[in-house]
């Protein structure tokens, strides 16, 4: 058994080194021309038209427990900047028929769509779940924040970027931790 461990580790290291040398696909610098259908299939949403109206926060997500725990911070983020023109678009990997009750249960207040084939993930070369993409009015990708922070730190990072775009005060999405009593 031991004589197989070292060659196996060498193989894993070689594969890892090979992958590290492959050039990473660069995410688009402009909002891609992508049209997604509403969950009922009756309406189309063109991302380039949405960003023509104002900044858009695209949240490539799913209904998993990590994304679920972070959802409240993104609801708060949308509420804080809604009157200033921010649109949040949650794009789920699940099929639309699997999301209806989830969206109702979680009381999602922003636009949500389904992309079960992961076309938008491919377009942005997103490998982390969730991946948050902030796009300014006009279509320039401003910030990509991959991964989940259950404490809301990603939402706070995006709040700072959104405030800059909208030329307004930064909304506090995460309350500062209280100082421990001495």
VMD Tcl script that builds the backbone (N, CA, C; Angstrom):
set m [mol new atoms 546]
animate dup $m
set s [atomselect $m all]
$s set {name element resname resid chain x y z} {
  {N N UNK 1 A 0.826 -1.195 0.000}
  {CA C UNK 1 A 0.000 0.000 0.000}
  {C C UNK 1 A 0.867 1.254 0.000}
  {N N UNK 2 A 1.895 1.285 0.855}
  {CA C UNK 2 A 2.739 2.473 0.963}
  {C C UNK 2 A 3.456 2.780 -0.341}
  {N N UNK 3 A 3.861 1.729 -1.071}
  {CA C UNK 3 A 4.617 1.988 -2.290}
  {C C UNK 3 A 3.752 2.642 -3.367}
  {N N UNK 4 A 2.421 2.625 -3.201}
  {CA C UNK 4 A 1.542 3.284 -4.161}
  {C C UNK 4 A 1.245 4.738 -3.770}
  {N N UNK 5 A 1.433 5.076 -2.518}
  {CA C UNK 5 A 1.095 6.424 -2.048}
  {C C UNK 5 A 1.982 7.479 -2.698}
  {N N UNK 6 A 3.296 7.258 -2.705}
  {CA C UNK 6 A 4.220 8.263 -3.255}
  {C C UNK 6 A 3.980 8.470 -4.750}
  {N N UNK 7 A 3.882 7.401 -5.568}
  {CA C UNK 7 A 3.580 7.648 -6.981}
  {C C UNK 7 A 2.223 8.335 -7.182}
  {N N UNK 8 A 1.251 7.986 -6.374}
  {CA C UNK 8 A -0.063 8.620 -6.499}
  {C C UNK 8 A 0.022 10.103 -6.163}
  {N N UNK 9 A 0.757 10.451 -5.114}
  {CA C UNK 9 A 0.931 11.860 -4.751}
  {C C UNK 9 A 1.690 12.609 -5.839}
  {N N UNK 10 A 2.682 11.954 -6.433}
  {CA C UNK 10 A 3.442 12.576 -7.521}
  {C C UNK 10 A 2.531 12.855 -8.711}
  {N N UNK 11 A 1.632 11.915 -9.019}
  {CA C UNK 11 A 0.692 12.098 -10.114}
  {C C UNK 11 A -0.259 13.261 -9.827}
  {N N UNK 12 A -0.779 13.322 -8.607}
  {CA C UNK 12 A -1.669 14.424 -8.222}
  {C C UNK 12 A -0.934 15.750 -8.344}
  {N N UNK 13 A 0.304 15.821 -7.900}
  {CA C UNK 13 A 1.094 17.056 -7.992}
  {C C UNK 13 A 1.329 17.435 -9.441}
  {N N UNK 14 A 1.617 16.457 -10.291}
  {CA C UNK 14 A 1.861 16.739 -11.706}
  {C C UNK 14 A 0.601 17.260 -12.385}
  {N N UNK 15 A -0.542 16.653 -12.089}
  {CA C UNK 15 A -1.801 17.116 -12.664}
  {C C UNK 15 A -2.102 18.529 -12.175}
  {N N UNK 16 A -1.902 18.778 -10.895}
  {CA C UNK 16 A -2.122 20.118 -10.342}
  {C C UNK 16 A -1.217 21.143 -10.985}
  {N N UNK 17 A 0.047 20.782 -11.206}
  {CA C UNK 17 A 0.990 21.701 -11.835}
  {C C UNK 17 A 0.574 21.984 -13.273}
  {N N UNK 18 A 0.107 20.972 -13.970}
  {CA C UNK 18 A -0.335 21.158 -15.343}
  {C C UNK 18 A -1.525 22.105 -15.388}
  {N N UNK 19 A -2.476 21.908 -14.496}
  {CA C UNK 19 A -3.652 22.774 -14.471}
  {C C UNK 19 A -3.274 24.202 -14.097}
  {N N UNK 20 A -2.313 24.360 -13.207}
  {CA C UNK 20 A -1.908 25.699 -12.791}
  {C C UNK 20 A -1.291 26.465 -13.953}
  {N N UNK 21 A -0.673 25.766 -14.901}
  {CA C UNK 21 A -0.026 26.431 -16.027}
  {C C UNK 21 A -1.019 26.813 -17.122}
  {N N UNK 22 A -2.196 26.184 -17.130}
  {CA C UNK 22 A -3.188 26.511 -18.136}
  {C C UNK 22 A -3.665 27.945 -17.913}
  {N N UNK 23 A -3.776 28.735 -18.972}
  {CA C UNK 23 A -4.241 30.108 -18.771}
  {C C UNK 23 A -5.705 30.116 -18.343}
  {N N UNK 24 A -5.999 30.899 -17.335}
  {CA C UNK 24 A -7.375 31.002 -16.856}
  {C C UNK 24 A -8.185 31.808 -17.858}
  {N N UNK 25 A -9.400 31.380 -18.081}
  {CA C UNK 25 A -10.296 32.129 -18.953}
  {C C UNK 25 A -10.651 33.420 -18.228}
  {N N UNK 26 A -10.499 34.520 -18.901}
  {CA C UNK 26 A -10.783 35.807 -18.283}
  {C C UNK 26 A -12.270 36.123 -18.384}
  {N N UNK 27 A -12.836 36.551 -17.287}
  {CA C UNK 27 A -14.246 36.932 -17.282}
  {C C UNK 27 A -14.426 38.151 -18.171}
  {N N UNK 28 A -15.577 38.279 -18.787}
  {CA C UNK 28 A -15.793 39.428 -19.671}
  {C C UNK 28 A -15.695 40.744 -18.913}
  {N N UNK 29 A -15.161 41.747 -19.598}
  {CA C UNK 29 A -15.058 43.080 -19.000}
  {C C UNK 29 A -16.343 43.884 -19.216}
  {N N UNK 30 A -17.175 43.401 -20.104}
  {CA C UNK 30 A -18.460 44.023 -20.395}
  {C C UNK 30 A -19.559 42.992 -20.159}
  {N N UNK 31 A -20.737 43.476 -19.832}
  {CA C UNK 31 A -21.880 42.572 -19.651}
  {C C UNK 31 A -22.137 41.839 -20.957}
  {N N UNK 32 A -22.217 40.536 -20.907}
  {CA C UNK 32 A -22.464 39.780 -22.138}
  {C C UNK 32 A -23.894 39.975 -22.629}
  {N N UNK 33 A -24.076 39.752 -23.898}
  {CA C UNK 33 A -25.420 39.813 -24.469}
  {C C UNK 33 A -26.091 38.466 -24.195}
  {N N UNK 34 A -26.809 38.420 -23.084}
  {CA C UNK 34 A -27.463 37.203 -22.638}
  {C C UNK 34 A -28.934 37.509 -22.404}
  {N N UNK 35 A -29.783 36.639 -22.907}
  {CA C UNK 35 A -31.219 36.776 -22.680}
  {C C UNK 35 A -31.683 35.531 -21.937}
  {N N UNK 36 A -32.289 35.747 -20.782}
  {CA C UNK 36 A -32.820 34.647 -19.980}
  {C C UNK 36 A -34.334 34.780 -19.913}
  {N N UNK 37 A -34.999 33.661 -19.785}
  {CA C UNK 37 A -36.452 33.639 -19.718}
  {C C UNK 37 A -36.927 33.695 -18.270}
  {N N UNK 38 A -38.076 34.293 -18.082}
  {CA C UNK 38 A -38.705 34.277 -16.764}
  {C C UNK 38 A -39.047 32.828 -16.431}
  {N N UNK 39 A -39.215 32.534 -15.153}
  {CA C UNK 39 A -39.527 31.152 -14.760}
  {C C UNK 39 A -40.758 30.572 -15.452}
  {N N UNK 40 A -41.733 31.424 -15.773}
  {CA C UNK 40 A -42.929 30.916 -16.453}
  {C C UNK 40 A -42.761 30.897 -17.973}
  {N N UNK 41 A -41.615 31.397 -18.463}
  {CA C UNK 41 A -41.333 31.387 -19.893}
  {C C UNK 41 A -42.053 32.464 -20.684}
  {N N UNK 42 A -42.736 33.381 -20.010}
  {CA C UNK 42 A -43.541 34.388 -20.704}
  {C C UNK 42 A -42.802 35.700 -20.958}
  {N N UNK 43 A -41.684 35.914 -20.290}
  {CA C UNK 43 A -40.972 37.178 -20.441}
  {C C UNK 43 A -39.481 36.912 -20.600}
  {N N UNK 44 A -38.842 37.729 -21.416}
  {CA C UNK 44 A -37.394 37.633 -21.604}
  {C C UNK 44 A -36.713 38.789 -20.881}
  {N N UNK 45 A -35.555 38.492 -20.334}
  {CA C UNK 45 A -34.749 39.514 -19.671}
  {C C UNK 45 A -33.396 39.552 -20.351}
  {N N UNK 46 A -33.104 40.690 -20.965}
  {CA C UNK 46 A -31.856 40.900 -21.677}
  {C C UNK 46 A -30.914 41.645 -20.727}
  {N N UNK 47 A -29.808 41.007 -20.355}
  {CA C UNK 47 A -28.869 41.606 -19.406}
  {C C UNK 47 A -28.345 42.946 -19.913}
  {N N UNK 48 A -28.072 43.061 -21.199}
  {CA C UNK 48 A -27.550 44.331 -21.721}
  {C C UNK 48 A -28.583 45.451 -21.595}
  {N N UNK 49 A -29.870 45.130 -21.679}
  {CA C UNK 49 A -30.905 46.154 -21.489}
  {C C UNK 49 A -31.032 46.532 -20.016}
  {N N UNK 50 A -30.899 45.549 -19.131}
  {CA C UNK 50 A -30.966 45.846 -17.695}
  {C C UNK 50 A -29.841 46.793 -17.282}
  {N N UNK 51 A -28.621 46.549 -17.758}
  {CA C UNK 51 A -27.498 47.403 -17.357}
  {C C UNK 51 A -27.537 48.760 -18.047}
  {N N UNK 52 A -28.304 48.899 -19.107}
  {CA C UNK 52 A -28.471 50.205 -19.739}
  {C C UNK 52 A -29.279 51.134 -18.838}
  {N N UNK 53 A -30.093 50.549 -17.968}
  {CA C UNK 53 A -30.953 51.329 -17.073}
  {C C UNK 53 A -30.250 51.723 -15.783}
  {N N UNK 54 A -29.256 50.985 -15.360}
  {CA C UNK 54 A -28.566 51.264 -14.107}
  {C C UNK 54 A -27.711 50.083 -13.715}
  {N N UNK 55 A -27.011 50.189 -12.588}
  {CA C UNK 55 A -26.151 49.076 -12.191}
  {C C UNK 55 A -26.961 47.831 -11.843}
  {N N UNK 56 A -26.357 46.684 -12.134}
  {CA C UNK 56 A -26.996 45.405 -11.871}
  {C C UNK 56 A -26.024 44.533 -11.092}
  {N N UNK 57 A -26.530 43.912 -10.051}
  {CA C UNK 57 A -25.774 42.924 -9.302}
  {C C UNK 57 A -26.323 41.565 -9.709}
  {N N UNK 58 A -25.497 40.796 -10.420}
  {CA C UNK 58 A -25.892 39.451 -10.842}
  {C C UNK 58 A -25.355 38.489 -9.799}
  {N N UNK 59 A -26.238 37.707 -9.239}
  {CA C UNK 59 A -25.855 36.720 -8.226}
  {C C UNK 59 A -26.098 35.330 -8.798}
  {N N UNK 60 A -25.012 34.683 -9.223}
  {CA C UNK 60 A -25.096 33.309 -9.712}
  {C C UNK 60 A -25.141 32.436 -8.473}
  {N N UNK 61 A -26.250 31.753 -8.254}
  {CA C UNK 61 A -26.493 31.128 -6.965}
  {C C UNK 61 A -27.266 29.825 -7.104}
  {N N UNK 62 A -27.573 29.234 -5.977}
  {CA C UNK 62 A -28.439 28.047 -5.932}
  {C C UNK 62 A -29.183 28.085 -4.599}
  {N N UNK 63 A -30.006 27.121 -4.389}
  {CA C UNK 63 A -30.799 27.073 -3.164}
  {C C UNK 63 A -30.123 26.188 -2.112}
  {N N UNK 64 A -28.790 26.248 -2.041}
  {CA C UNK 64 A -28.052 25.436 -1.052}
  {C C UNK 64 A -28.020 26.158 0.296}
  {N N UNK 65 A -27.585 25.485 1.325}
  {CA C UNK 65 A -27.603 26.072 2.670}
  {C C UNK 65 A -26.654 27.259 2.801}
  {N N UNK 66 A -25.494 27.222 2.159}
  {CA C UNK 66 A -24.557 28.351 2.238}
  {C C UNK 66 A -25.119 29.590 1.587}
  {N N UNK 67 A -25.601 29.455 0.355}
  {CA C UNK 67 A -26.209 30.586 -0.350}
  {C C UNK 67 A -27.436 31.074 0.414}
  {N N UNK 68 A -28.152 30.132 1.000}
  {CA C UNK 68 A -29.351 30.432 1.759}
  {C C UNK 68 A -29.022 31.309 2.974}
  {N N UNK 69 A -27.939 30.990 3.683}
  {CA C UNK 69 A -27.551 31.764 4.861}
  {C C UNK 69 A -27.089 33.165 4.485}
  {N N UNK 70 A -26.575 33.320 3.284}
  {CA C UNK 70 A -26.089 34.620 2.833}
  {C C UNK 70 A -27.203 35.470 2.214}
  {N N UNK 71 A -28.306 34.856 1.874}
  {CA C UNK 71 A -29.390 35.515 1.161}
  {C C UNK 71 A -29.912 36.763 1.876}
  {N N UNK 72 A -30.065 36.712 3.179}
  {CA C UNK 72 A -30.601 37.863 3.920}
  {C C UNK 72 A -29.748 39.114 3.723}
  {N N UNK 73 A -28.434 38.949 3.629}
  {CA C UNK 73 A -27.550 40.099 3.416}
  {C C UNK 73 A -27.762 40.705 2.031}
  {N N UNK 74 A -28.017 39.866 1.040}
  {CA C UNK 74 A -28.247 40.372 -0.306}
  {C C UNK 74 A -29.633 40.988 -0.437}
  {N N UNK 75 A -30.589 40.498 0.328}
  {CA C UNK 75 A -31.906 41.146 0.382}
  {C C UNK 75 A -31.738 42.558 0.966}
  {N N UNK 76 A -30.942 42.648 2.027}
  {CA C UNK 76 A -30.698 43.933 2.680}
  {C C UNK 76 A -29.944 44.888 1.745}
  {N N UNK 77 A -29.015 44.344 0.982}
  {CA C UNK 77 A -28.249 45.132 0.012}
  {C C UNK 77 A -29.180 45.725 -1.045}
  {N N UNK 78 A -30.070 44.912 -1.589}
  {CA C UNK 78 A -31.010 45.410 -2.588}
  {C C UNK 78 A -31.923 46.472 -1.997}
  {N N UNK 79 A -32.428 46.223 -0.800}
  {CA C UNK 79 A -33.305 47.199 -0.153}
  {C C UNK 79 A -32.586 48.532 0.056}
  {N N UNK 80 A -31.329 48.479 0.452}
  {CA C UNK 80 A -30.569 49.700 0.731}
  {C C UNK 80 A -30.353 50.563 -0.516}
  {N N UNK 81 A -30.213 49.931 -1.666}
  {CA C UNK 81 A -29.885 50.680 -2.884}
  {C C UNK 81 A -30.997 50.671 -3.923}
  {N N UNK 82 A -32.124 50.100 -3.610}
  {CA C UNK 82 A -33.225 50.005 -4.560}
  {C C UNK 82 A -33.666 51.371 -5.065}
  {N N UNK 83 A -33.859 52.315 -4.175}
  {CA C UNK 83 A -34.330 53.640 -4.569}
  {C C UNK 83 A -33.273 54.427 -5.344}
  {N N UNK 84 A -32.039 53.971 -5.300}
  {CA C UNK 84 A -30.941 54.631 -6.017}
  {C C UNK 84 A -30.734 54.029 -7.411}
  {N N UNK 85 A -31.455 52.925 -7.718}
  {CA C UNK 85 A -31.390 52.370 -9.062}
  {C C UNK 85 A -30.730 51.015 -9.219}
  {N N UNK 86 A -30.275 50.395 -8.127}
  {CA C UNK 86 A -29.658 49.070 -8.236}
  {C C UNK 86 A -30.718 48.018 -8.542}
  {N N UNK 87 A -30.364 47.122 -9.447}
  {CA C UNK 87 A -31.191 45.946 -9.700}
  {C C UNK 87 A -30.363 44.727 -9.329}
  {N N UNK 88 A -30.934 43.861 -8.525}
  {CA C UNK 88 A -30.273 42.596 -8.206}
  {C C UNK 88 A -30.994 41.513 -8.986}
  {N N UNK 89 A -30.200 40.672 -9.618}
  {CA C UNK 89 A -30.713 39.580 -10.427}
  {C C UNK 89 A -30.097 38.291 -9.920}
  {N N UNK 90 A -30.912 37.467 -9.269}
  {CA C UNK 90 A -30.436 36.163 -8.807}
  {C C UNK 90 A -30.691 35.158 -9.922}
  {N N UNK 91 A -29.640 34.467 -10.328}
  {CA C UNK 91 A -29.756 33.463 -11.378}
  {C C UNK 91 A -29.426 32.115 -10.741}
  {N N UNK 92 A -30.451 31.279 -10.609}
  {CA C UNK 92 A -30.320 29.988 -9.943}
  {C C UNK 92 A -29.971 28.889 -10.931}
  {N N UNK 93 A -29.233 27.887 -10.457}
  {CA C UNK 93 A -28.900 26.721 -11.277}
  {C C UNK 93 A -30.043 25.711 -11.343}
  {N N UNK 94 A -30.975 25.790 -10.430}
  {CA C UNK 94 A -32.084 24.842 -10.411}
  {C C UNK 94 A -33.080 25.159 -11.531}
  {N N UNK 95 A -33.901 24.170 -11.850}
  {CA C UNK 95 A -34.960 24.359 -12.830}
  {C C UNK 95 A -36.022 25.272 -12.226}
  {N N UNK 96 A -36.690 26.094 -13.049}
  {CA C UNK 96 A -37.682 27.036 -12.511}
  {C C UNK 96 A -38.783 26.364 -11.707}
  {N N UNK 97 A -39.211 25.207 -12.136}
  {CA C UNK 97 A -40.300 24.531 -11.410}
  {C C UNK 97 A -39.862 24.061 -10.024}
  {N N UNK 98 A -38.549 23.992 -9.801}
  {CA C UNK 98 A -38.033 23.591 -8.490}
  {C C UNK 98 A -37.802 24.787 -7.565}
  {N N UNK 99 A -38.017 26.000 -8.074}
  {CA C UNK 99 A -37.681 27.197 -7.303}
  {C C UNK 99 A -38.874 27.967 -6.751}
  {N N UNK 100 A -40.035 27.773 -7.324}
  {CA C UNK 100 A -41.199 28.574 -6.933}
  {C C UNK 100 A -41.443 28.625 -5.446}
  {N N UNK 101 A -41.514 27.488 -4.800}
  {CA C UNK 101 A -41.802 27.479 -3.361}
  {C C UNK 101 A -40.631 28.040 -2.562}
  {N N UNK 102 A -39.399 27.832 -3.031}
  {CA C UNK 102 A -38.223 28.376 -2.352}
  {C C UNK 102 A -38.265 29.905 -2.350}
  {N N UNK 103 A -38.559 30.491 -3.499}
  {CA C UNK 103 A -38.604 31.947 -3.633}
  {C C UNK 103 A -39.697 32.531 -2.745}
  {N N UNK 104 A -40.838 31.864 -2.692}
  {CA C UNK 104 A -41.937 32.323 -1.832}
  {C C UNK 104 A -41.538 32.190 -0.368}
  {N N UNK 105 A -41.001 31.042 0.002}
  {CA C UNK 105 A -40.606 30.794 1.393}
  {C C UNK 105 A -39.558 31.796 1.871}
  {N N UNK 106 A -38.594 32.121 1.003}
  {CA C UNK 106 A -37.514 33.049 1.368}
  {C C UNK 106 A -37.894 34.503 1.126}
  {N N UNK 107 A -39.067 34.734 0.547}
  {CA C UNK 107 A -39.571 36.084 0.307}
  {C C UNK 107 A -38.554 36.933 -0.462}
  {N N UNK 108 A -38.058 36.378 -1.551}
  {CA C UNK 108 A -37.056 37.072 -2.365}
  {C C UNK 108 A -37.703 38.289 -3.015}
  {N N UNK 109 A -37.077 39.441 -2.786}
  {CA C UNK 109 A -37.642 40.715 -3.220}
  {C C UNK 109 A -37.030 41.234 -4.520}
  {N N UNK 110 A -36.100 40.493 -5.109}
  {CA C UNK 110 A -35.495 40.952 -6.347}
  {C C UNK 110 A -35.765 39.955 -7.460}
  {N N UNK 111 A -35.451 40.381 -8.662}
  {CA C UNK 111 A -35.685 39.550 -9.833}
  {C C UNK 111 A -34.877 38.263 -9.732}
  {N N UNK 112 A -35.509 37.157 -10.048}
  {CA C UNK 112 A -34.804 35.874 -10.053}
  {C C UNK 112 A -35.165 35.108 -11.313}
  {N N UNK 113 A -34.177 34.434 -11.837}
  {CA C UNK 113 A -34.340 33.645 -13.045}
  {C C UNK 113 A -33.653 32.302 -12.852}
  {N N UNK 114 A -33.885 31.419 -13.789}
  {CA C UNK 114 A -33.314 30.082 -13.728}
  {C C UNK 114 A -32.412 29.857 -14.936}
  {N N UNK 115 A -31.266 29.257 -14.697}
  {CA C UNK 115 A -30.310 28.930 -15.759}
  {C C UNK 115 A -29.761 27.529 -15.476}
  {N N UNK 116 A -30.630 26.494 -15.618}
  {CA C UNK 116 A -30.209 25.148 -15.236}
  {C C UNK 116 A -29.034 24.604 -16.045}
  {N N UNK 117 A -28.805 25.135 -17.242}
  {CA C UNK 117 A -27.667 24.685 -18.055}
  {C C UNK 117 A -26.382 25.421 -17.680}
  {N N UNK 118 A -26.501 26.444 -16.842}
  {CA C UNK 118 A -25.317 27.165 -16.384}
  {C C UNK 118 A -24.643 28.013 -17.446}
  {N N UNK 119 A -25.417 28.527 -18.402}
  {CA C UNK 119 A -24.836 29.326 -19.480}
  {C C UNK 119 A -24.147 30.585 -18.948}
  {N N UNK 120 A -24.765 31.234 -17.971}
  {CA C UNK 120 A -24.158 32.448 -17.422}
  {C C UNK 120 A -22.897 32.117 -16.632}
  {N N UNK 121 A -22.870 30.957 -15.992}
  {CA C UNK 121 A -21.662 30.521 -15.282}
  {C C UNK 121 A -20.516 30.367 -16.276}
  {N N UNK 122 A -20.822 29.760 -17.423}
  {CA C UNK 122 A -19.798 29.568 -18.460}
  {C C UNK 122 A -19.329 30.907 -18.993}
  {N N UNK 123 A -20.241 31.809 -19.234}
  {CA C UNK 123 A -19.898 33.124 -19.772}
  {C C UNK 123 A -18.936 33.865 -18.852}
  {N N UNK 124 A -19.193 33.808 -17.546}
  {CA C UNK 124 A -18.345 34.512 -16.581}
  {C C UNK 124 A -17.224 33.631 -16.033}
  {N N UNK 125 A -17.112 32.408 -16.526}
  {CA C UNK 125 A -16.113 31.453 -16.039}
  {C C UNK 125 A -16.182 31.332 -14.518}
  {N N UNK 126 A -17.407 31.281 -14.026}
  {CA C UNK 126 A -17.646 31.204 -12.585}
  {C C UNK 126 A -17.588 29.756 -12.127}
  {N N UNK 127 A -16.712 29.501 -11.172}
  {CA C UNK 127 A -16.609 28.153 -10.623}
  {C C UNK 127 A -17.092 28.101 -9.176}
  {N N UNK 128 A -17.122 29.236 -8.507}
  {CA C UNK 128 A -17.564 29.275 -7.107}
  {C C UNK 128 A -19.072 29.473 -7.050}
  {N N UNK 129 A -19.657 28.894 -6.044}
  {CA C UNK 129 A -21.086 29.043 -5.819}
  {C C UNK 129 A -21.261 29.714 -4.475}
  {N N UNK 130 A -21.809 30.863 -4.382}
  {CA C UNK 130 A -22.271 31.722 -5.454}
  {C C UNK 130 A -21.117 32.541 -6.033}
  {N N UNK 131 A -21.387 33.218 -7.126}
  {CA C UNK 131 A -20.489 34.233 -7.675}
  {C C UNK 131 A -21.333 35.473 -7.888}
  {N N UNK 132 A -20.852 36.591 -7.379}
  {CA C UNK 132 A -21.564 37.862 -7.475}
  {C C UNK 132 A -20.815 38.771 -8.431}
  {N N UNK 133 A -21.533 39.334 -9.404}
  {CA C UNK 133 A -20.924 40.161 -10.435}
  {C C UNK 133 A -21.627 41.508 -10.440}
  {N N UNK 134 A -20.879 42.555 -10.162}
  {CA C UNK 134 A -21.426 43.911 -10.173}
  {C C UNK 134 A -21.096 44.550 -11.520}
  {N N UNK 135 A -22.138 44.993 -12.206}
  {CA C UNK 135 A -21.998 45.589 -13.535}
  {C C UNK 135 A -22.557 47.004 -13.468}
  {N N UNK 136 A -21.774 47.984 -13.936}
  {CA C UNK 136 A -22.237 49.365 -13.851}
  {C C UNK 136 A -23.229 49.687 -14.961}
  {N N UNK 137 A -23.849 50.872 -14.831}
  {CA C UNK 137 A -24.755 51.340 -15.876}
  {C C UNK 137 A -23.928 51.486 -17.145}
  {N N UNK 138 A -24.343 50.848 -18.173}
  {CA C UNK 138 A -23.585 50.870 -19.411}
  {C C UNK 138 A -22.931 49.537 -19.713}
  {N N UNK 139 A -22.721 48.702 -18.697}
  {CA C UNK 139 A -22.278 47.348 -18.964}
  {C C UNK 139 A -20.881 46.952 -18.571}
  {N N UNK 140 A -20.105 47.825 -17.949}
  {CA C UNK 140 A -18.752 47.456 -17.537}
  {C C UNK 140 A -18.811 46.598 -16.265}
  {N N UNK 141 A -18.115 45.455 -16.295}
  {CA C UNK 141 A -18.027 44.615 -15.101}
  {C C UNK 141 A -17.076 45.309 -14.127}
  {N N UNK 142 A -17.591 45.671 -12.972}
  {CA C UNK 142 A -16.837 46.436 -11.977}
  {C C UNK 142 A -16.147 45.523 -10.980}
  {N N UNK 143 A -16.856 44.501 -10.519}
  {CA C UNK 143 A -16.321 43.653 -9.458}
  {C C UNK 143 A -16.948 42.270 -9.546}
  {N N UNK 144 A -16.108 41.264 -9.352}
  {CA C UNK 144 A -16.585 39.890 -9.243}
  {C C UNK 144 A -16.158 39.378 -7.879}
  {N N UNK 145 A -17.122 38.938 -7.096}
  {CA C UNK 145 A -16.859 38.436 -5.754}
  {C C UNK 145 A -17.342 36.987 -5.690}
  {N N UNK 146 A -16.402 36.049 -5.758}
  {CA C UNK 146 A -16.803 34.636 -5.720}
  {C C UNK 146 A -16.924 34.117 -4.292}
  {N N UNK 147 A -17.726 33.092 -4.144}
  {CA C UNK 147 A -17.811 32.396 -2.866}
  {C C UNK 147 A -18.859 32.958 -1.940}
  {N N UNK 148 A -18.983 32.268 -0.831}
  {CA C UNK 148 A -20.023 32.549 0.143}
  {C C UNK 148 A -19.393 32.963 1.470}
  {N N UNK 149 A -19.942 34.004 2.071}
  {CA C UNK 149 A -19.556 34.376 3.432}
  {C C UNK 149 A -20.837 34.431 4.249}
  {N N UNK 150 A -20.965 33.521 5.163}
  {CA C UNK 150 A -22.195 33.424 5.944}
  {C C UNK 150 A -22.377 34.604 6.897}
  {N N UNK 151 A -21.292 35.389 7.083}
  {CA C UNK 151 A -21.363 36.561 7.963}
  {C C UNK 151 A -21.659 37.854 7.201}
  {N N UNK 152 A -21.871 37.763 5.884}
  {CA C UNK 152 A -22.249 38.923 5.102}
  {C C UNK 152 A -21.110 39.790 4.597}
  {N N UNK 153 A -19.881 39.365 4.772}
  {CA C UNK 153 A -18.748 40.198 4.348}
  {C C UNK 153 A -18.747 40.469 2.841}
  {N N UNK 154 A -19.124 39.475 2.033}
  {CA C UNK 154 A -19.172 39.718 0.584}
  {C C UNK 154 A -20.196 40.791 0.243}
  {N N UNK 155 A -21.337 40.766 0.901}
  {CA C UNK 155 A -22.365 41.774 0.661}
  {C C UNK 155 A -21.855 43.154 1.076}
  {N N UNK 156 A -21.081 43.231 2.150}
  {CA C UNK 156 A -20.551 44.521 2.583}
  {C C UNK 156 A -19.504 45.047 1.607}
  {N N UNK 157 A -18.665 44.152 1.081}
  {CA C UNK 157 A -17.683 44.546 0.054}
  {C C UNK 157 A -18.415 45.116 -1.160}
  {N N UNK 158 A -19.466 44.441 -1.569}
  {CA C UNK 158 A -20.240 44.919 -2.716}
  {C C UNK 158 A -20.972 46.218 -2.399}
  {N N UNK 159 A -21.391 46.397 -1.159}
  {CA C UNK 159 A -22.048 47.638 -0.762}
  {C C UNK 159 A -21.122 48.833 -0.987}
  {N N UNK 160 A -19.864 48.676 -0.645}
  {CA C UNK 160 A -18.888 49.759 -0.847}
  {C C UNK 160 A -18.751 50.087 -2.332}
  {N N UNK 161 A -18.701 49.066 -3.168}
  {CA C UNK 161 A -18.564 49.270 -4.616}
  {C C UNK 161 A -19.825 49.901 -5.203}
  {N N UNK 162 A -20.969 49.455 -4.741}
  {CA C UNK 162 A -22.242 49.999 -5.234}
  {C C UNK 162 A -22.366 51.468 -4.844}
  {N N UNK 163 A -21.990 51.794 -3.622}
  {CA C UNK 163 A -22.051 53.190 -3.161}
  {C C UNK 163 A -21.180 54.091 -4.037}
  {N N UNK 164 A -19.999 53.607 -4.414}
  {CA C UNK 164 A -19.127 54.386 -5.313}
  {C C UNK 164 A -19.810 54.606 -6.661}
  {N N UNK 165 A -20.395 53.542 -7.204}
  {CA C UNK 165 A -21.056 53.659 -8.507}
  {C C UNK 165 A -22.216 54.643 -8.475}
  {N N UNK 166 A -22.968 54.591 -7.391}
  {CA C UNK 166 A -24.168 55.414 -7.281}
  {C C UNK 166 A -23.898 56.773 -6.634}
  {N N UNK 167 A -22.629 56.997 -6.279}
  {CA C UNK 167 A -22.225 58.266 -5.643}
  {C C UNK 167 A -23.116 58.595 -4.448}
  {N N UNK 168 A -23.162 57.634 -3.535}
  {CA C UNK 168 A -23.982 57.773 -2.337}
  {C C UNK 168 A -23.225 57.182 -1.149}
  {N N UNK 169 A -23.770 57.354 0.030}
  {CA C UNK 169 A -23.153 56.785 1.217}
  {C C UNK 169 A -23.271 55.269 1.197}
  {N N UNK 170 A -22.261 54.617 1.733}
  {CA C UNK 170 A -22.265 53.159 1.814}
  {C C UNK 170 A -23.262 52.691 2.863}
  {N N UNK 171 A -24.085 51.765 2.491}
  {CA C UNK 171 A -25.036 51.171 3.432}
  {C C UNK 171 A -24.318 50.125 4.263}
  {N N UNK 172 A -24.606 50.110 5.543}
  {CA C UNK 172 A -24.043 49.090 6.431}
  {C C UNK 172 A -24.933 47.855 6.345}
  {N N UNK 173 A -24.400 46.846 5.727}
  {CA C UNK 173 A -25.134 45.598 5.554}
  {C C UNK 173 A -24.869 44.676 6.741}
  {N N UNK 174 A -23.658 44.722 7.219}
  {CA C UNK 174 A -23.245 43.913 8.363}
  {C C UNK 174 A -22.949 44.849 9.514}
  {N N UNK 175 A -23.586 44.615 10.624}
  {CA C UNK 175 A -23.327 45.440 11.806}
  {C C UNK 175 A -21.969 45.063 12.374}
  {N N UNK 176 A -21.175 46.064 12.788}
  {CA C UNK 176 A -19.872 45.737 13.384}
  {C C UNK 176 A -20.041 44.887 14.646}
  {N N UNK 177 A -19.100 43.994 14.833}
  {CA C UNK 177 A -19.130 43.126 16.028}
  {C C UNK 177 A -18.949 43.984 17.270}
  {N N UNK 178 A -19.664 43.644 18.301}
  {CA C UNK 178 A -19.556 44.372 19.563}
  {C C UNK 178 A -18.213 44.061 20.218}
  {N N UNK 179 A -17.668 45.044 20.862}
  {CA C UNK 179 A -16.409 44.857 21.588}
  {C C UNK 179 A -16.660 43.949 22.781}
  {N N UNK 180 A -15.778 42.993 22.996}
  {CA C UNK 180 A -15.961 42.127 24.181}
  {C C UNK 180 A -15.812 42.934 25.465}
  {N N UNK 181 A -16.649 42.621 26.444}
  {CA C UNK 181 A -16.580 43.335 27.737}
  {C C UNK 181 A -15.362 42.861 28.503}
  {N N UNK 182 A -14.722 43.826 29.151}
  {CA C UNK 182 A -13.519 43.509 29.934}
  {C C UNK 182 A -13.850 43.338 31.380}
}
mol reanalyze $m
mol bondsrecalc $m
mol representation Tube
mol addrep $m
